[in-house]
Amino acid sequence: MFDSSATASPLLAALNRQRQKPAPLSAFKVVIDRFLDDDEIVHLALEGNG
């Protein structure tokens, strides 16, 4: 599973870009573990409500 910050860092940067209070890694760990491989890099992330 997820052991590296190589995947988490770009994802958190993309998601936190428009937030006033940045979200912690733990908020997205389930998504990272379920959908991303360790060597994937997130270039664009959109967050929705609902």
C-alpha positions in Angstrom: 0.0 0.0 0.0 0.9 3.6 0.4 4.4 4.1 1.9 5.8 7.1 0.1 5.1 10.8 0.1 5.8 10.9 -3.6 2.1 10.3 -4.3 0.7 12.2 -1.3 2.6 15.4 -1.7 1.3 16.4 -5.1 -2.2 15.3 -4.3 -2.3 17.3 -1.1 -0.8 20.3 -2.8 -3.5 20.2 -5.5 -6.4 19.7 -3.1 -5.1 22.3 -0.6 -4.5 25.0 -3.2 -7.9 26.6 -2.7 -8.4 25.8 1.0 -8.0 28.4 3.7 -7.0 25.6 6.2 -5.0 22.8 4.6 -6.2 19.3 5.1 -4.0 16.7 6.8 -2.8 13.6 5.0 -5.1 11.5 7.1 -8.1 13.1 5.4 -7.1 11.6 2.1 -5.3 8.4 3.1 -8.3 6.2 2.2 -8.4 7.7 -1.3 -4.7 7.4 -1.8 -4.6 3.8 -0.6 -7.6 2.8 -2.7 -7.1 4.5 -6.0 -3.4 5.5 -6.4 -0.3 3.4 -6.9 2.9 4.3 -5.0 4.5 5.6 -8.2 1.6 7.8 -9.5 1.8 11.5 -9.5 -1.4 13.7 -9.2 -1.3 16.6 -11.6 -4.9 17.8 -11.2 -7.4 17.2 -8.3 -10.9 18.4 -7.9 -12.9 18.1 -4.7 -16.6 18.1 -4.4 -19.2 18.3 -1.7 -21.8 15.5 -1.4 
